[in-house]
Amino acid sequence: MSSYEAPGHHWRVLLLDTAARAGDSLPDRLLSISTAVLDVQPVDLERFPAALDATQADVVLIAAHSVAALTRELPNWEPMALAVDRPVVLVLDEPPDEACVRDGQWPLGGAWLRRDFGGGEALAAFRQAQIKLAFTANPDGVLLLGADQAVSLANPAARRLLNAPAGDLNAVRLELTVNEGGAQEWTTPDGRVLEWQSHPRSPGAGPTVVALHDATERRAAAQALEFRAEHDTLTGLPNQVRLRQELDAALARAERDGGRVAVLYLDLDGFKLINDTFGHGVGDALLVAVAQRLTGVRRAGELVARIGGDELVMVAESFPPGFEGRIAERVLGALDAPLQAGGRTLRVGLSIGVAVYPDHASNTEGLLRAADEAMYEAKRGGRDTYRLASGHADAVSQRRQDITAGLRHGLLRGEFQILYQPLLDLRQGRFVGAEALLRWHRPQVGVLHPRQFLDVAETSGLILGIGDWVLDQVCQQLARWRWNLGEDFFVCANLSATQLRRADFAGRFRRVLRSHGLTTTAVRLEVNESVLAQELGRALGDMTAQTDMHFAVDDVSQGLLSLRNISTLPIRSLKLDQSLVAQLPHDTLSAQLVDALIAIGRTFGLSVVAEGVENTAQLQFLREHGCDYCQGFLLSAPVAAADLPSLVSTSELLRGLLPPLP
């Protein structure tokens, strides 16, 4: 591909003539010899520095008898800096000698003309100066490398990137190779990461042109995002994504080598009471202290992960039969001593469920379910203890059967309730919608949240009936509210993976909306980020066709969706996971990630919602950084449908929470 030059370009010239002579006016000659010169601005020595700083000229023309004479005329002559940000052409009676060019008295990127130049020569010099400016002022490094990889020419940016002052590159040899990941990168001695590109040249074609770019910050940000995708923001422990990867790998090794793998499901005893009594700040500090204590007793090859709330999982492998009890006792002993959290001395115990491959299950899901059930047995058995899974997933299977039967009867007996948490528009300063949250009032058990039964509902298929009931109830309730809350009030409802796979879910959804006199904008469907990532390429064809429906990506924090996915799917909203919001505004990484996600939303025209807002500092950060909506306990806990209209209509609730933006 050839280079580009603007056709018919007219040149504006700033002219300093230190060798003016009678009867030889450079401005007149420039205007007479070329129709391409539009304007010439002559200045004298006194006005030259100020004119140089303020000029809008395309090229700076400096005339002198010689470079030595110019040095005498301009005592502050800095030739290496002069041409960094503007094209410079010198007009000389005597050509530059080798010494002045070699010794730094020649402006980098400069061109020169004899005093008796013609029009074509002037334009060629102007173009040459422009080209050299593109080289010298380029923010990326540009190098010429010889066959021996020695640097023969480098622009200022390259010299800066290589941390080498002028004249110190002669002996530099750059061993530019492709790393194991296929990236063209070079790590400097001081640890910076430089990306490089070179244009392939045929053998014997001369020096190689290499472009360098400082990728240190981008690489650090990418590594931080990669870490965040597999680690819990609060504790720094591996999260559920990393846990499953490691557990899958451990089981593969155990199957190959005939080894054993133990899964310890840990739940903190009394954590809810501490959280409710001393606040979420102390609760978070306690989780961090517990994570540090457990990490301290972890042996080589063991993994400790946080999978949510106060639940953690430890994975151990390559131990003798029966040794899993000793591992559990070691973990229990880690919390014998009190913990320091939020300026308080606290004691907390553990209920641990233990499942072992191959005794209790043969895959990741089975082991986690069996260990989870054993953990509940430990809680029922007195807490601060551990229980082994009984039989090969028998207890897990029994519990799942029990929950399945309960769900089936619960839907018929009216045991489900929908609560609503209001959604605040941060721009308008008013409540504009609410999220529908399902609760199961199970007899003899209590109130259960979806995370306690959703997996069973999914695998049993009962989620379809429950999901249909939820959407119908939400639409029915919203139709009633619209009489006093307005036509633009909307409700967000969660959509499960099974519902998403349903071939006719869009048609069913529209029929429910029409039966209550609503449009597709009235109910926004939230799909978990991990669900969308898992279903990509398999069950999203129907979803992709529904351009009139409002889909929101829920619990965004792991970076599981690419920008291409976001741009091609009919997504209208991104909902930031509360684990990101919880660390605002003081955690730098969380703040950067939230900023980046808000920017992505703005780029693709998506609204951004933050959940889990619990203090005014978080609220103010989100407002100042352009988040569109938020919800959380700072504004209101989830409430019954009958209580929502009065709650969202109470202006006093927001008074003092929304000071004017700076």
C-alpha positions as CSV (number, residue, x, y, z in Angstrom):
1,M,0.0,0.0,0.0
2,S,1.4,3.4,-1.0
3,S,1.7,6.4,1.4
4,Y,-0.7,9.3,1.3
5,E,-0.1,13.0,0.6
6,A,-2.9,15.5,0.6
7,P,-3.5,16.7,-3.0
8,G,-3.3,20.5,-3.6
9,H,-1.9,21.2,-0.1
10,H,-1.1,24.9,0.4
11,W,1.8,25.6,2.8
12,R,2.0,28.2,5.5
13,V,5.7,29.0,6.3
14,L,7.2,30.7,9.3
15,L,10.5,32.3,8.1
16,L,13.6,33.4,10.0
17,D,16.3,34.8,7.7
18,T,19.6,35.4,9.6
19,A,21.5,35.9,6.4
20,A,19.2,38.4,4.7
21,R,20.8,40.4,1.8
22,A,19.7,43.2,-0.3
23,G,17.8,42.2,-3.4
24,D,17.2,38.7,-2.2
25,S,13.9,38.4,-0.4
26,L,13.1,34.9,0.6
27,P,9.4,35.6,1.2
28,D,9.0,37.1,-2.3
29,R,10.9,34.2,-3.8
30,L,8.8,31.6,-2.0
31,L,5.6,33.2,-3.2
32,S,6.8,33.6,-6.8
33,I,8.4,30.2,-7.4
34,S,5.5,28.0,-6.2
35,T,1.7,28.2,-6.3
36,A,1.7,25.8,-3.4
37,V,3.0,28.3,-0.9
38,L,-0.1,30.1,0.5
39,D,1.4,32.3,3.2
40,V,4.8,33.4,4.5
41,Q,5.2,34.9,7.9
42,P,8.7,36.5,8.3
43,V,10.0,37.1,11.8
44,D,13.2,38.6,13.2
45,L,15.5,37.1,15.8
46,E,13.8,38.9,18.7
47,R,10.4,37.6,17.9
48,F,11.4,34.2,16.7
49,P,11.1,32.2,20.0
50,A,7.6,33.5,20.7
51,A,6.5,33.0,17.1
52,L,7.8,29.5,17.2
53,D,5.8,28.6,20.2
54,A,2.6,30.1,18.8
55,T,2.9,29.3,15.1
56,Q,0.3,27.4,13.2
57,A,2.7,27.1,10.2
58,D,3.1,23.9,8.3
59,V,6.9,24.3,8.1
60,V,9.6,26.5,9.8
61,L,12.2,27.8,7.4
62,I,15.5,29.1,8.9
63,A,18.1,30.8,6.7
64,A,21.7,31.2,7.7
65,H,25.1,31.3,6.1
66,S,26.1,28.0,7.8
67,V,25.2,25.8,10.8
68,A,28.1,27.4,12.7
69,A,26.7,30.9,11.9
70,L,23.2,29.8,13.0
71,T,24.7,28.6,16.3
72,R,26.2,32.1,16.8
73,E,23.0,33.9,15.9
74,L,20.8,31.7,18.2
75,P,22.7,31.3,21.5
76,N,20.0,29.0,22.9
77,W,20.1,26.8,19.8
78,E,18.9,23.3,20.7
79,P,18.8,21.6,17.3
80,M,17.8,18.1,18.7
81,A,14.7,19.6,20.3
82,L,13.7,22.1,17.6
83,A,12.3,19.6,15.1
84,V,10.5,17.3,17.6
85,D,7.1,18.8,17.1
86,R,7.3,20.8,13.8
87,P,8.9,20.3,10.3
88,V,12.1,22.4,10.0
89,V,14.0,23.2,6.8
90,L,17.3,25.1,6.9
91,V,18.4,27.3,4.1
92,L,22.2,27.4,4.0
93,D,24.9,28.9,1.8
94,E,27.3,26.2,3.0
95,P,26.1,22.6,3.2
96,P,26.2,21.0,6.7
97,D,29.5,19.2,7.3
98,E,29.9,15.7,8.7
99,A,31.0,17.0,12.2
100,C,27.9,19.1,12.9
101,V,25.6,16.2,11.9
102,R,27.6,13.7,14.0
103,D,28.0,16.0,17.0
104,G,24.3,16.8,17.5
105,Q,24.3,20.2,15.8
106,W,21.8,19.1,13.2
107,P,18.0,19.1,14.1
108,L,16.7,15.6,14.2
109,G,14.2,15.3,11.4
110,G,15.5,18.5,9.7
111,A,15.9,19.0,5.9
112,W,18.0,21.7,4.1
113,L,18.1,23.7,0.9
114,R,20.7,25.9,-0.9
115,R,19.8,29.5,-1.0
116,D,19.1,29.5,-4.7
117,F,16.5,26.8,-4.4
118,G,13.7,26.3,-6.9
119,G,10.0,25.6,-6.3
120,G,10.2,21.9,-6.7
121,E,13.2,21.7,-4.4
122,A,11.3,23.7,-1.7
123,L,8.3,21.4,-1.9
124,A,10.4,18.3,-1.8
125,A,12.2,19.7,1.3
126,F,8.9,20.6,3.0
127,R,7.6,17.0,2.3
128,Q,10.9,15.5,3.6
129,A,10.7,17.6,6.8
130,Q,7.1,16.4,7.3
131,I,8.1,12.8,6.9
132,K,11.0,13.2,9.3
133,L,8.6,14.9,11.8
134,A,6.3,11.8,11.6
135,F,9.4,9.8,12.6
136,T,10.7,12.0,15.4
137,A,7.4,12.9,17.0
138,N,5.8,9.4,16.8
139,P,4.7,8.5,20.4
140,D,5.7,4.9,19.6
141,G,9.3,3.9,19.2
142,V,10.7,3.4,15.7
143,L,14.0,1.7,15.1
144,L,16.2,0.6,12.2
145,L,18.0,-2.6,12.9
146,G,20.9,-4.0,10.9
147,A,21.5,-7.6,10.0
148,D,23.3,-8.1,13.3
149,Q,20.3,-6.7,15.3
150,A,22.3,-3.5,16.1
151,V,20.4,-0.3,16.3
152,S,21.4,2.1,13.5
153,L,18.7,4.7,14.0
154,A,16.1,5.4,16.7
155,N,13.5,8.1,17.2
156,P,13.2,9.9,20.6
157,A,10.3,7.6,21.7
158,A,12.4,4.5,21.1
159,R,15.4,6.0,23.0
160,R,13.0,6.7,25.9
161,L,11.5,3.2,25.8
162,L,14.9,1.6,25.7
163,N,16.0,3.9,28.6
164,A,19.1,5.0,26.6
165,P,20.2,8.6,26.1
166,A,21.5,9.9,22.8
167,G,24.6,8.1,21.5
168,D,24.2,5.1,23.8
169,L,22.4,2.9,21.3
170,N,25.4,2.1,19.0
171,A,26.3,-1.1,20.8
172,V,22.7,-2.2,21.6
173,R,21.6,-5.5,20.2
174,L,17.9,-6.3,20.5
175,E,17.1,-10.0,20.6
176,L,13.5,-9.7,19.5
177,T,11.7,-13.0,19.7
178,V,8.1,-14.3,20.0
179,N,7.2,-15.5,23.5
180,E,5.5,-18.8,24.4
181,G,2.1,-17.3,24.1
182,G,2.8,-16.2,20.5
183,A,3.1,-12.5,21.4
184,Q,5.8,-10.3,20.0
185,E,7.0,-8.8,23.3
186,W,10.3,-7.8,24.8
187,T,10.9,-7.3,28.5
188,T,13.4,-4.5,29.3
189,P,16.0,-5.0,32.1
190,D,13.9,-2.8,34.4
191,G,10.8,-5.0,33.9
192,R,8.7,-3.0,31.4
193,V,7.0,-4.9,28.6
194,L,7.4,-3.6,25.1
195,E,5.4,-4.9,22.2
196,W,7.2,-4.9,18.9
197,Q,6.3,-5.3,15.3
198,S,8.5,-5.5,12.2
199,H,7.7,-5.6,8.6
200,P,9.2,-8.7,6.9
201,R,11.8,-7.9,4.3
202,S,13.5,-10.0,1.8
203,P,17.1,-11.2,2.5
204,G,19.6,-8.4,1.7
205,A,16.9,-5.7,1.5
206,G,18.6,-3.5,4.1
207,P,17.8,-2.5,7.7
208,T,14.7,-3.8,9.4
209,V,12.1,-1.3,10.6
210,V,10.8,-2.1,14.1
211,A,8.0,-0.4,15.9
212,L,8.0,-0.4,19.8
213,H,5.0,0.3,22.1
214,D,5.0,0.3,25.9
215,A,2.4,-2.3,26.9
216,T,3.4,-2.4,30.6
217,E,0.2,-0.8,31.8
218,R,-2.1,-2.6,29.5
219,R,-0.4,-5.9,30.3
220,A,-0.8,-5.2,34.1
221,A,-4.4,-4.3,33.6
222,A,-5.0,-7.5,31.6
223,Q,-3.3,-9.6,34.3
224,A,-5.4,-7.9,36.9
225,L,-8.6,-8.7,34.9
226,E,-7.4,-12.3,34.5
227,F,-6.7,-12.5,38.2
228,R,-10.1,-11.0,39.0
229,A,-11.9,-13.4,36.7
230,E,-10.6,-16.3,38.8
231,H,-10.3,-14.8,42.3
232,D,-12.6,-13.3,44.9
233,T,-12.3,-9.6,45.1
234,L,-12.6,-9.3,48.9
235,T,-10.3,-12.1,50.1
236,G,-8.1,-12.7,47.1
237,L,-8.9,-16.4,47.3
238,P,-9.7,-18.4,44.1
239,N,-13.4,-18.1,43.2
240,Q,-15.8,-20.7,42.0
241,V,-14.5,-20.6,38.4
242,R,-10.9,-21.3,39.5
243,L,-12.1,-23.9,42.1
244,R,-13.9,-25.9,39.4
245,Q,-10.9,-25.8,37.1
246,E,-8.6,-27.0,39.8
247,L,-11.0,-29.7,41.1
248,D,-11.5,-31.0,37.5
249,A,-7.7,-31.2,37.1
250,A,-7.2,-32.9,40.5
251,L,-9.8,-35.5,39.7
252,A,-8.2,-36.2,36.3
253,R,-4.8,-36.8,38.1
254,A,-6.5,-39.0,40.8
255,E,-8.2,-41.1,38.1
256,R,-4.9,-41.5,36.2
257,D,-2.8,-42.3,39.3
258,G,-5.3,-44.0,41.5
259,G,-5.2,-41.2,44.0
260,R,-7.8,-39.6,46.3
261,V,-9.3,-36.1,46.3
262,A,-11.1,-34.5,49.3
263,V,-13.5,-31.6,49.1
264,L,-14.1,-29.8,52.4
265,Y,-17.2,-27.5,52.3
266,L,-16.7,-24.8,55.0
267,D,-19.4,-22.5,56.4
268,L,-18.8,-20.0,59.2
269,D,-20.9,-20.5,62.3
270,G,-22.5,-17.3,63.6
271,F,-21.3,-15.1,60.7
272,K,-24.8,-13.7,60.1
273,L,-25.1,-12.6,63.7
274,I,-21.7,-10.8,63.5
275,N,-22.7,-9.2,60.2
276,D,-26.0,-8.0,61.5
277,T,-24.6,-6.8,64.9
278,F,-21.4,-5.0,63.8
279,G,-22.2,-4.2,60.2
280,H,-20.9,-5.4,56.8
281,G,-17.6,-3.7,57.2
282,V,-16.7,-5.9,60.2
283,G,-18.2,-8.9,58.4
284,D,-15.9,-8.3,55.4
285,A,-12.9,-7.8,57.6
286,L,-13.7,-11.1,59.4
287,L,-13.9,-13.0,56.0
288,V,-10.5,-11.6,55.1
289,A,-9.0,-12.7,58.5
290,V,-10.5,-16.2,58.1
291,A,-9.1,-16.5,54.6
292,Q,-5.7,-15.5,55.8
293,R,-5.9,-18.0,58.7
294,L,-7.0,-20.8,56.4
295,T,-4.3,-20.0,53.9
296,G,-1.8,-20.2,56.8
297,V,-2.7,-23.8,57.6
298,R,-3.0,-24.9,54.0
299,R,-0.4,-27.6,52.9
300,A,1.4,-27.8,49.6
301,G,-1.0,-28.9,46.9
302,E,-4.1,-27.8,48.8
303,L,-6.5,-25.1,47.5
304,V,-8.8,-22.8,49.5
305,A,-11.5,-20.9,47.6
306,R,-14.4,-18.6,48.4
307,I,-17.5,-19.5,46.5
308,G,-19.8,-16.9,48.0
309,G,-21.0,-15.3,51.2
310,D,-19.4,-17.1,54.2
311,E,-18.9,-20.3,52.3
312,L,-15.4,-21.6,51.4
313,V,-14.1,-24.8,49.9
314,M,-10.8,-26.6,50.4
315,V,-9.5,-29.2,48.0
316,A,-6.8,-31.7,49.0
317,E,-5.3,-34.6,47.1
318,S,-2.8,-37.4,47.4
319,F,-3.5,-38.5,51.0
320,P,-3.9,-41.9,52.6
321,P,-7.4,-43.4,53.1
322,G,-9.0,-42.1,56.3
323,F,-6.7,-39.1,56.4
324,E,-9.5,-36.7,55.3
325,G,-10.6,-36.5,59.0
326,R,-7.2,-35.2,60.0
327,I,-7.4,-32.5,57.3
328,A,-10.8,-31.4,58.6
329,E,-9.4,-31.2,62.2
330,R,-6.5,-29.2,61.1
331,V,-8.8,-26.7,59.4
332,L,-11.1,-26.5,62.5
333,G,-8.0,-25.9,64.6
334,A,-7.1,-22.9,62.5
335,L,-9.9,-20.9,64.0
336,D,-9.3,-21.9,67.7
337,A,-7.6,-18.6,68.4
338,P,-9.7,-15.4,68.2
339,L,-9.6,-13.2,65.1
340,Q,-9.0,-9.4,64.7
341,A,-11.6,-7.8,62.4
342,G,-12.6,-4.2,62.1
343,G,-11.0,-3.3,65.4
344,R,-12.8,-6.1,67.3
345,T,-11.7,-9.4,68.7
346,L,-14.0,-12.1,67.4
347,R,-14.4,-15.8,67.7
348,V,-16.0,-17.8,64.9
349,G,-16.4,-21.6,64.3
350,L,-16.7,-23.7,61.2
351,S,-19.1,-26.4,60.1
352,I,-17.3,-28.6,57.6
353,G,-18.7,-31.2,55.2
354,V,-16.2,-33.6,53.7
355,A,-16.6,-35.7,50.5
356,V,-13.9,-37.8,49.0
357,Y,-13.3,-39.2,45.5
358,P,-13.8,-42.0,44.8
359,D,-15.8,-42.9,47.9
360,H,-18.6,-40.4,47.7
361,A,-18.7,-39.1,44.1
362,S,-16.8,-39.4,40.9
363,N,-17.0,-35.9,39.5
364,T,-16.8,-32.2,40.5
365,E,-20.5,-31.6,40.8
366,G,-21.1,-34.8,42.8
367,L,-18.3,-34.0,45.2
368,L,-19.5,-30.4,45.8
369,R,-23.1,-31.6,46.4
370,A,-22.0,-34.3,48.7
371,A,-19.7,-32.0,50.7
372,D,-22.5,-29.4,50.9
373,E,-25.0,-31.9,52.3
374,A,-22.4,-33.1,54.8
375,M,-21.8,-29.5,55.9
376,Y,-25.5,-29.1,56.7
377,E,-25.3,-32.3,58.7
378,A,-22.4,-30.8,60.7
379,K,-24.5,-27.7,61.4
380,R,-27.4,-29.9,62.6
381,G,-25.0,-31.9,64.7
382,G,-23.9,-28.9,66.9
383,R,-21.7,-26.8,64.7
384,D,-17.9,-26.2,64.9
385,T,-17.4,-29.7,63.8
386,Y,-17.2,-31.8,60.6
387,R,-19.1,-34.6,59.0
388,L,-18.2,-37.0,56.3
389,A,-20.5,-37.6,53.4
390,S,-22.5,-40.8,54.0
391,G,-22.4,-43.4,51.2
392,H,-21.7,-42.6,47.6
393,A,-23.7,-39.4,47.2
394,D,-26.7,-41.1,48.9
395,A,-27.3,-38.2,51.3
396,V,-27.0,-35.7,48.5
397,S,-29.4,-37.6,46.4
398,Q,-31.9,-37.8,49.3
399,R,-31.6,-34.1,49.9
400,R,-32.2,-33.3,46.3
401,Q,-35.2,-35.6,46.1
402,D,-36.6,-33.9,49.2
403,I,-36.1,-30.4,47.7
404,T,-37.6,-31.5,44.4
405,A,-40.7,-32.8,46.2
406,G,-40.9,-29.7,48.2
407,L,-40.7,-27.4,45.2
408,R,-43.4,-29.4,43.4
409,H,-45.8,-29.1,46.3
410,G,-44.7,-25.5,47.2
411,L,-45.8,-24.1,43.9
412,L,-49.2,-25.7,44.3
413,R,-49.6,-24.6,48.0
414,G,-48.6,-21.0,47.4
415,E,-45.3,-21.2,49.4
416,F,-43.5,-18.8,47.0
417,Q,-43.4,-15.1,47.5
418,I,-41.9,-12.3,45.3
419,L,-40.2,-9.4,47.1
420,Y,-39.2,-6.2,45.3
421,Q,-36.1,-4.1,45.8
422,P,-36.4,-0.6,44.3
423,L,-34.1,0.7,41.6
424,L,-32.8,4.3,41.7
425,D,-32.1,6.3,38.6
426,L,-28.9,8.1,39.5
427,R,-29.4,10.8,36.9
428,Q,-33.0,11.7,37.7
429,G,-32.7,11.1,41.5
430,R,-35.9,9.0,41.7
431,F,-37.0,5.4,41.8
432,V,-37.9,4.1,38.3
433,G,-38.1,0.4,38.7
434,A,-37.6,-2.6,41.0
435,E,-36.0,-6.1,40.9
436,A,-38.2,-9.1,41.6
437,L,-36.6,-11.5,44.1
438,L,-38.0,-14.9,44.8
439,R,-38.4,-16.4,48.3
440,W,-39.6,-19.9,49.3
441,H,-41.4,-20.1,52.6
442,R,-40.8,-23.8,53.2
443,P,-42.7,-25.3,56.2
444,Q,-40.5,-26.5,59.1
445,V,-37.4,-25.0,57.3
446,G,-38.0,-21.3,57.0
447,V,-37.4,-18.8,54.2
448,L,-35.0,-20.0,51.5
449,H,-33.2,-17.9,48.9
450,P,-32.9,-19.1,45.3
451,R,-29.3,-20.1,45.8
452,Q,-30.5,-22.7,48.2
453,F,-32.8,-24.5,45.8
454,L,-32.2,-23.1,42.3
455,D,-29.8,-25.9,41.2
456,V,-32.3,-28.5,42.1
457,A,-35.1,-26.6,40.3
458,E,-32.9,-26.4,37.3
459,T,-31.9,-30.0,37.1
460,S,-35.4,-31.3,37.9
461,G,-37.0,-29.0,35.2
462,L,-39.3,-27.5,37.8
463,I,-37.7,-24.1,37.1
464,L,-39.9,-23.8,34.0
465,G,-43.1,-23.9,36.1
466,I,-41.6,-21.7,38.8
467,G,-40.3,-19.2,36.2
468,D,-43.7,-19.1,34.4
469,W,-45.4,-18.3,37.7
470,V,-42.8,-15.6,38.6
471,L,-43.2,-13.8,35.2
472,D,-47.0,-14.0,35.4
473,Q,-47.0,-12.6,39.0
474,V,-44.6,-9.9,38.1
475,C,-46.6,-8.8,35.1
476,Q,-49.8,-8.9,37.0
477,Q,-48.3,-6.8,39.8
478,L,-46.7,-4.3,37.4
479,A,-50.0,-3.8,35.6
480,R,-51.6,-2.8,39.0
481,W,-48.7,-0.5,39.9
482,R,-48.8,1.4,36.7
483,W,-51.9,3.3,37.7
484,N,-50.0,5.1,40.4
485,L,-46.3,4.6,39.6
486,G,-46.5,5.6,35.9
487,E,-46.2,3.9,32.6
488,D,-42.4,4.0,32.6
489,F,-42.0,2.0,35.9
490,F,-40.4,-1.3,35.1
491,V,-39.5,-4.6,36.9
492,C,-36.4,-6.7,36.4
493,A,-36.8,-10.5,36.6
494,N,-34.2,-13.2,36.5
495,L,-34.1,-15.7,33.7
496,S,-32.6,-19.1,34.3
497,A,-30.4,-21.2,32.0
498,T,-33.2,-23.7,31.5
499,Q,-35.7,-21.0,30.5
500,L,-33.1,-19.5,28.2
501,R,-32.7,-22.8,26.4
502,R,-36.5,-23.1,25.9
503,A,-37.1,-22.8,22.2
504,D,-40.3,-20.8,22.6
505,F,-39.5,-18.7,25.6
506,A,-39.7,-15.4,23.7
507,G,-43.2,-16.2,22.5
508,R,-44.4,-17.3,25.9
509,F,-43.0,-14.1,27.4
510,R,-44.8,-11.9,24.9
511,R,-48.1,-13.7,25.5
512,V,-47.9,-13.1,29.2
513,L,-47.0,-9.4,28.7
514,R,-50.0,-9.0,26.3
515,S,-52.4,-10.7,28.7
516,H,-51.6,-7.9,31.2
517,G,-51.5,-5.1,28.7
518,L,-47.7,-4.6,28.9
519,T,-45.0,-4.1,26.3
520,T,-41.6,-5.8,26.2
521,T,-39.9,-2.8,27.8
522,A,-42.0,-3.2,31.0
523,V,-40.1,-6.3,32.2
524,R,-36.3,-6.5,31.8
525,L,-34.9,-10.0,31.8
526,E,-31.7,-10.5,33.7
527,V,-29.4,-13.4,32.7
528,N,-26.4,-14.3,34.8
529,E,-23.0,-13.6,33.1
530,S,-21.9,-17.1,33.7
531,V,-25.1,-18.5,32.2
532,L,-24.7,-16.4,29.0
533,A,-21.1,-17.5,28.7
534,Q,-22.0,-21.2,29.1
535,E,-24.8,-21.0,26.6
536,L,-23.0,-19.0,23.9
537,G,-23.2,-20.8,20.6
538,R,-25.7,-23.4,21.8
539,A,-29.1,-21.9,22.8
540,L,-28.9,-18.2,22.1
541,G,-30.3,-18.2,18.6
542,D,-33.8,-17.3,19.8
543,M,-32.5,-14.6,22.1
544,T,-30.3,-13.0,19.4
545,A,-33.5,-12.6,17.2
546,Q,-35.4,-10.7,20.0
547,T,-34.2,-7.2,19.3
548,D,-37.3,-5.7,20.9
549,M,-36.7,-7.4,24.3
550,H,-34.6,-5.9,27.1
551,F,-32.0,-8.3,28.3
552,A,-29.6,-7.4,31.1
553,V,-26.3,-9.2,32.0
554,D,-26.5,-9.9,35.7
555,D,-23.6,-10.3,38.2
556,V,-21.0,-8.8,35.8
557,S,-17.6,-9.2,37.4
558,Q,-15.8,-12.2,35.9
559,G,-15.1,-10.9,32.4
560,L,-16.7,-14.0,30.9
561,L,-18.3,-12.2,28.0
562,S,-16.1,-10.6,25.3
563,L,-16.9,-7.2,23.7
564,R,-17.9,-9.0,20.6
565,N,-20.5,-11.0,22.5
566,I,-21.8,-7.8,24.1
567,S,-22.1,-6.1,20.7
568,T,-23.8,-9.0,18.9
569,L,-26.3,-10.0,21.6
570,P,-29.5,-7.9,22.2
571,I,-28.2,-6.8,25.6
572,R,-29.4,-3.4,26.9
573,S,-28.0,-3.4,30.4
574,L,-24.9,-4.5,32.4
575,K,-25.5,-5.2,36.1
576,L,-22.4,-4.9,38.2
577,D,-21.9,-7.6,40.8
578,Q,-22.1,-6.6,44.4
579,S,-18.6,-8.0,45.0
580,L,-17.2,-5.2,42.8
581,V,-19.4,-2.5,44.4
582,A,-18.5,-3.6,47.9
583,Q,-14.9,-2.5,47.6
584,L,-15.7,1.0,46.3
585,P,-14.4,3.6,46.5
586,H,-11.2,2.8,48.3
587,D,-10.1,-0.4,46.4
588,T,-8.1,0.8,43.4
589,L,-8.7,-2.3,41.3
590,S,-12.4,-2.4,41.9
591,A,-12.7,1.3,41.1
592,Q,-10.8,0.8,37.8
593,L,-12.9,-2.2,36.9
594,V,-16.2,-0.4,37.6
595,D,-14.9,2.6,35.6
596,A,-14.0,0.3,32.7
597,L,-17.4,-1.4,32.7
598,I,-19.3,1.9,32.8
599,A,-17.1,3.0,29.9
600,I,-18.0,-0.2,28.0
601,G,-21.7,0.4,28.7
602,R,-21.4,4.0,27.4
603,T,-19.5,2.8,24.3
604,F,-22.2,0.2,23.4
605,G,-25.1,2.3,24.4
606,L,-26.0,0.1,27.4
607,S,-27.3,1.2,30.8
608,V,-25.2,0.2,33.8
609,V,-26.8,-0.9,37.1
610,A,-24.9,-1.4,40.4
611,E,-26.3,-3.8,43.0
612,G,-25.3,-4.1,46.6
613,V,-24.9,-0.4,47.4
614,E,-24.7,-0.2,51.2
615,N,-23.1,3.2,52.0
616,T,-23.1,6.8,50.7
617,A,-19.5,6.7,49.6
618,Q,-20.4,3.9,47.1
619,L,-23.4,5.8,45.9
620,Q,-21.5,9.0,45.4
621,F,-18.7,7.2,43.5
622,L,-21.2,5.6,41.2
623,R,-23.0,8.9,40.5
624,E,-19.8,10.8,39.8
625,H,-18.5,8.1,37.4
626,G,-21.7,7.9,35.3
627,C,-23.4,4.8,36.5
628,D,-27.1,4.9,35.5
629,Y,-29.0,2.9,38.2
630,C,-28.3,1.4,41.6
631,Q,-30.0,-0.7,44.2
632,G,-29.0,-2.0,47.7
633,F,-29.7,-1.9,51.4
634,L,-28.6,1.7,51.6
635,L,-31.8,2.6,49.8
636,S,-34.1,-0.3,50.9
637,A,-34.1,-4.0,51.6
638,P,-36.4,-6.1,49.4
639,V,-40.1,-5.4,50.4
640,A,-43.4,-7.0,49.8
641,A,-45.4,-5.9,46.8
642,A,-47.9,-4.0,48.9
643,D,-45.2,-1.9,50.5
644,L,-43.3,-0.8,47.3
645,P,-45.6,2.0,46.0
646,S,-45.4,4.0,49.2
647,L,-41.6,3.4,49.5
648,V,-40.7,4.6,46.0
649,S,-43.0,7.6,46.4
650,T,-41.4,8.8,49.6
651,S,-39.0,11.7,48.6
652,E,-37.7,11.9,52.2
653,L,-35.9,8.5,51.6
654,L,-33.5,10.1,49.2
655,R,-33.0,13.4,50.9
656,G,-29.4,13.8,52.0
657,L,-28.3,10.8,49.9
658,L,-28.0,12.6,46.7
659,P,-26.0,15.8,47.1
660,P,-25.4,17.9,44.0
661,L,-22.7,16.5,41.7
662,P,-19.5,18.6,41.5
